């Protein structure tokens, strides 16, 4: 979906900031997930993680201000693109929020047992999705976006299946495992929401896989 009716310079400035949000989100997801399943000491990454999350929040606020300015200058023709960007920046911000949730879980030092291996695999897959999703948004590659969404959907399905399994476990506390699968799914889901903007109209944004 073409999203450039608000002036080339203005759109480049907004996209530059949005791209930085996505990169920061990938960075703190990687850090938090490595603390959960990769052996990184949570205290080592704490300050960097929360500084980066604060930068994500500040960048989202900058984008909102820029949206107001460009909407005022360019009028009704700019509204669809600006509404899309408002939605996408919220998805990028939520990636940071879920990374913080993963960090909090890691700080509790849970015993993930046999699920640690699968969570490590999912961590790597989601990290790659975050990088690819950012690149797809920059290149506006619609065919690549469709392939990406199919892969992101498969990751989310795996997380859902594992969460359902955890909820059925009796006699063993696997609450941390269930939360980890849930948080991982939501990170993948918000990145998929960003990529839906390349293949869906505004009213269908976030509903790529709905019947």
Sine and cosine of phi, psi and omega as CSV:
sin_phi,cos_phi,sin_psi,cos_psi,sin_omega,cos_omega
0.00,0.00,0.83,-0.55,0.00,-1.00
-0.94,0.34,0.72,-0.70,-0.07,-1.00
-0.73,-0.68,0.84,0.54,-0.07,-1.00
-0.65,-0.76,0.77,0.64,0.02,-1.00
-0.98,-0.17,0.24,0.97,-0.14,-0.99
-0.91,-0.41,0.26,0.96,-0.03,-1.00
0.99,-0.14,0.76,-0.65,-0.12,-0.99
-0.85,0.52,-0.74,0.68,-0.06,-1.00
-0.90,0.43,-0.69,0.72,0.00,-1.00
-0.89,0.46,-0.68,0.74,0.00,-1.00
-0.93,0.38,-0.61,0.79,0.04,-1.00
-0.89,0.45,-0.66,0.75,0.01,-1.00
-0.90,0.44,-0.69,0.72,0.01,-1.00
-0.90,0.43,-0.71,0.70,-0.03,-1.00
-0.92,0.39,-0.54,0.84,0.06,-1.00
-0.88,0.48,-0.71,0.70,0.02,-1.00
-0.93,0.38,-0.63,0.77,0.02,-1.00
-0.90,0.43,-0.67,0.74,0.03,-1.00
-0.87,0.50,-0.61,0.80,0.04,-1.00
-0.92,0.38,-0.59,0.81,0.09,-1.00
-0.85,0.52,-0.72,0.69,-0.01,-1.00
-0.90,0.43,-0.65,0.76,0.02,-1.00
-0.91,0.41,-0.67,0.75,0.05,-1.00
-0.90,0.44,-0.61,0.79,0.04,-1.00
-0.89,0.45,-0.68,0.74,0.05,-1.00
-0.88,0.47,-0.66,0.75,-0.04,-1.00
-0.87,0.49,-0.75,0.66,-0.07,-1.00
-0.98,0.19,-0.42,0.91,0.16,-0.99
-0.89,0.45,-0.75,0.66,0.01,-1.00
-0.84,0.54,-0.71,0.71,-0.04,-1.00
-0.90,0.44,-0.73,0.68,-0.04,-1.00
-0.92,0.39,-0.69,0.72,-0.02,-1.00
-0.92,0.39,-0.57,0.82,0.07,-1.00
-0.93,0.38,-0.53,0.85,0.08,-1.00
-0.93,0.36,-0.53,0.85,-0.02,-1.00
-0.97,0.23,-0.70,0.72,-0.14,-0.99
-0.82,-0.57,-0.12,0.99,-0.11,-0.99
-0.95,-0.32,0.00,1.00,0.06,-1.00
1.00,-0.02,-0.01,1.00,0.05,-1.00
-0.91,0.40,0.71,-0.70,0.02,-1.00
-0.95,0.31,0.85,-0.53,-0.06,-1.00
-0.81,0.58,-0.64,0.77,-0.05,-1.00
-0.90,0.44,-0.43,0.90,-0.02,-1.00
-0.93,0.36,-0.56,0.83,-0.09,-1.00
-0.97,-0.23,-0.08,1.00,-0.14,-0.99
-0.81,0.59,-0.81,0.58,-0.10,-0.99
-0.89,0.45,-0.71,0.70,0.00,-1.00
-0.89,0.46,-0.66,0.75,-0.03,-1.00
-0.88,0.47,-0.73,0.69,-0.05,-1.00
-0.96,0.27,-0.50,0.86,0.12,-0.99
-0.91,0.42,-0.67,0.74,-0.01,-1.00
-0.91,0.41,-0.66,0.75,0.04,-1.00
-0.89,0.46,-0.63,0.78,0.05,-1.00
-0.89,0.45,-0.62,0.78,0.04,-1.00
-0.90,0.43,-0.64,0.77,0.07,-1.00
-0.85,0.53,-0.73,0.69,-0.01,-1.00
-0.89,0.45,-0.67,0.75,0.00,-1.00
-0.92,0.40,-0.61,0.79,0.02,-1.00
-0.92,0.40,-0.64,0.77,0.07,-1.00
-0.86,0.50,-0.66,0.75,0.03,-1.00
-0.90,0.44,-0.63,0.78,0.06,-1.00
-0.88,0.48,-0.69,0.72,0.00,-1.00
-0.88,0.47,-0.67,0.74,0.02,-1.00
-0.87,0.50,-0.68,0.73,0.02,-1.00
-0.90,0.44,-0.65,0.76,0.01,-1.00
-0.91,0.42,-0.60,0.80,0.04,-1.00
-0.88,0.47,-0.68,0.73,0.02,-1.00
-0.88,0.47,-0.70,0.71,-0.01,-1.00
-0.89,0.45,-0.76,0.65,-0.05,-1.00
-0.93,0.38,-0.57,0.82,0.06,-1.00
-0.90,0.44,-0.61,0.79,0.01,-1.00
-0.93,0.37,-0.60,0.80,-0.08,-1.00
-0.98,0.18,-0.69,0.73,-0.17,-0.99
-0.99,-0.15,-0.21,0.98,0.14,-0.99
0.96,0.27,-0.41,-0.91,-0.20,-0.98
-0.87,0.49,-0.54,0.84,-0.03,-1.00
-0.89,0.46,-0.42,0.91,-0.04,-1.00
-1.00,0.05,-0.24,0.97,-0.17,-0.99
-0.87,0.49,-0.71,0.70,-0.02,-1.00
-0.84,0.54,-0.73,0.68,-0.01,-1.00
-0.90,0.44,-0.64,0.77,-0.03,-1.00
-0.94,0.34,-0.60,0.80,0.07,-1.00
-0.90,0.43,-0.65,0.76,0.06,-1.00
-0.87,0.50,-0.75,0.66,-0.03,-1.00
-0.90,0.43,-0.57,0.82,0.07,-1.00
-0.87,0.50,-0.70,0.72,0.02,-1.00
-0.91,0.41,-0.71,0.71,-0.06,-1.00
-0.91,0.41,-0.61,0.79,0.00,-1.00
-0.91,0.41,-0.53,0.85,0.08,-1.00
-0.92,0.39,-0.64,0.77,0.07,-1.00
-0.87,0.49,-0.68,0.73,0.01,-1.00
-0.89,0.45,-0.63,0.78,0.03,-1.00
-0.91,0.41,-0.59,0.81,-0.02,-1.00
-0.94,0.35,-0.49,0.87,0.11,-0.99
-0.85,0.52,-0.68,0.73,0.06,-1.00
-0.89,0.46,-0.65,0.76,0.01,-1.00
-0.89,0.46,-0.69,0.73,-0.01,-1.00
-0.95,0.33,-0.50,0.86,0.11,-0.99
-0.89,0.46,-0.64,0.77,0.08,-1.00
-0.90,0.45,-0.64,0.77,0.06,-1.00
-0.87,0.49,-0.68,0.74,0.03,-1.00
-0.89,0.45,-0.65,0.76,0.04,-1.00
-0.89,0.46,-0.71,0.71,0.02,-1.00
-0.86,0.50,-0.63,0.78,0.05,-1.00
-0.91,0.42,-0.67,0.74,0.02,-1.00
-0.89,0.45,-0.61,0.79,-0.02,-1.00
-0.90,0.43,-0.40,0.92,0.06,-1.00
-0.98,0.19,-0.14,0.99,0.04,-1.00
0.78,0.62,0.85,0.52,-0.01,-1.00
-0.96,0.27,0.41,-0.91,0.14,-0.99
-1.00,-0.04,0.96,-0.28,-0.05,-1.00
-1.00,0.07,-0.13,0.99,0.08,-1.00
0.85,0.53,-0.68,-0.74,-0.07,-1.00
-0.93,0.37,-0.29,0.96,-0.01,-1.00
-0.97,0.25,-0.21,0.98,-0.05,-1.00
-0.86,0.51,-0.61,0.79,-0.01,-1.00
-0.91,0.42,-0.72,0.70,0.00,-1.00
-0.92,0.39,-0.64,0.77,0.02,-1.00
-0.90,0.43,-0.57,0.82,0.08,-1.00
-0.90,0.43,-0.69,0.72,0.05,-1.00
-0.88,0.48,-0.70,0.71,0.02,-1.00
-0.91,0.42,-0.62,0.79,0.06,-1.00
-0.83,0.56,-0.73,0.68,-0.02,-1.00
-0.91,0.41,-0.66,0.75,0.00,-1.00
-0.90,0.44,-0.68,0.73,-0.03,-1.00
-0.93,0.36,-0.63,0.78,0.05,-1.00
-0.86,0.51,-0.67,0.74,0.05,-1.00
-0.91,0.42,-0.62,0.79,0.05,-1.00
-0.89,0.46,-0.63,0.78,0.00,-1.00
-0.90,0.44,-0.63,0.77,0.04,-1.00
-0.93,0.37,-0.74,0.67,-0.03,-1.00
-0.91,0.42,-0.64,0.77,0.01,-1.00
-0.88,0.47,-0.66,0.75,0.06,-1.00
-0.88,0.47,-0.70,0.72,0.00,-1.00
-0.92,0.40,-0.63,0.78,0.02,-1.00
-0.89,0.45,-0.65,0.76,0.03,-1.00
-0.89,0.46,-0.62,0.79,-0.01,-1.00
-0.94,0.35,-0.62,0.78,-0.08,-1.00
-1.00,-0.04,-0.22,0.98,-0.01,-1.00
0.85,0.53,0.68,0.73,-0.05,-1.00
-1.00,0.06,0.98,-0.19,-0.09,-1.00
-0.94,0.35,-0.67,0.74,0.01,-1.00
-0.91,0.42,-0.68,0.74,0.07,-1.00
-0.88,0.47,-0.58,0.82,0.02,-1.00
-0.90,0.43,-0.64,0.77,0.00,-1.00
-0.91,0.41,-0.64,0.76,0.06,-1.00
-0.91,0.42,-0.67,0.75,0.01,-1.00
-0.86,0.51,-0.72,0.70,-0.06,-1.00
-0.90,0.43,-0.58,0.82,0.06,-1.00
-0.90,0.43,-0.66,0.75,0.01,-1.00
-0.94,0.35,-0.66,0.75,0.03,-1.00
-0.89,0.45,-0.60,0.80,0.04,-1.00
-0.90,0.44,-0.63,0.78,0.02,-1.00
-0.91,0.42,-0.64,0.77,0.05,-1.00
-0.89,0.45,-0.70,0.72,0.01,-1.00
-0.90,0.44,-0.62,0.78,0.03,-1.00
-0.89,0.46,-0.66,0.75,0.04,-1.00
-0.88,0.48,-0.71,0.71,0.01,-1.00
-0.89,0.46,-0.66,0.75,0.03,-1.00
-0.88,0.48,-0.71,0.71,-0.02,-1.00
-0.89,0.45,-0.65,0.76,0.00,-1.00
-0.94,0.33,-0.59,0.81,0.07,-1.00
-0.89,0.45,-0.70,0.71,0.03,-1.00
-0.87,0.50,-0.66,0.75,0.04,-1.00
-0.88,0.47,-0.70,0.71,0.00,-1.00
-0.87,0.49,-0.63,0.77,-0.03,-1.00
-0.92,0.39,-0.36,0.93,-0.02,-1.00
-1.00,-0.03,-0.13,0.99,-0.02,-1.00
-0.94,0.35,0.69,-0.73,0.02,-1.00
-0.85,-0.53,0.62,-0.78,0.08,-1.00
1.00,0.09,-0.12,0.99,0.01,-1.00
-0.73,-0.69,0.70,-0.71,-0.01,-1.00
-0.99,0.14,0.96,-0.27,0.05,-1.00
-0.88,-0.48,0.50,0.87,-0.02,-1.00
-0.89,0.45,-0.62,0.79,0.02,-1.00
-0.90,0.43,-0.63,0.78,0.02,-1.00
-0.89,0.46,-0.72,0.70,-0.01,-1.00
-0.87,0.49,-0.69,0.72,0.02,-1.00
-0.90,0.44,-0.65,0.76,0.00,-1.00
-0.88,0.48,-0.71,0.70,0.02,-1.00
-0.89,0.45,-0.63,0.78,0.01,-1.00
-0.90,0.43,-0.73,0.68,-0.02,-1.00
-0.91,0.41,-0.64,0.77,0.03,-1.00
-0.88,0.48,-0.68,0.73,0.01,-1.00
-0.86,0.51,-0.69,0.73,-0.07,-1.00
-0.92,0.39,-0.57,0.82,0.08,-1.00
-0.89,0.46,-0.73,0.68,0.03,-1.00
-0.88,0.47,-0.62,0.78,-0.02,-1.00
-0.91,0.42,-0.68,0.73,-0.01,-1.00
-0.93,0.36,-0.56,0.83,0.08,-1.00
-0.93,0.37,-0.62,0.79,0.07,-1.00
-0.89,0.46,-0.62,0.79,0.05,-1.00
-0.86,0.52,-0.64,0.77,0.03,-1.00
-0.87,0.49,-0.70,0.72,-0.08,-1.00
-0.96,0.29,-0.43,0.90,0.03,-1.00
-0.86,0.51,-0.42,0.91,-0.01,-1.00
-0.87,0.48,-0.35,0.94,-0.02,-1.00
-0.99,0.14,-0.31,0.95,-0.14,-0.99
-0.78,-0.63,-0.09,1.00,-0.07,-1.00
-0.81,-0.58,0.53,-0.85,0.11,-0.99
-0.94,0.35,0.23,-0.97,-0.10,-1.00
-0.81,0.59,-0.69,0.72,-0.08,-1.00
-0.95,0.32,-0.29,0.96,0.01,-1.00
-0.97,-0.22,0.09,1.00,0.00,-1.00
-0.83,0.56,0.72,-0.69,-0.02,-1.00
0.98,0.17,0.01,1.00,-0.06,-1.00
-0.87,-0.50,0.55,0.84,-0.07,-1.00
-0.86,0.52,-0.64,0.77,-0.10,-0.99
-0.99,-0.14,0.20,0.98,0.03,-1.00
-0.99,0.12,0.58,-0.81,0.03,-1.00
-0.91,0.41,0.00,0.00,0.00,0.00
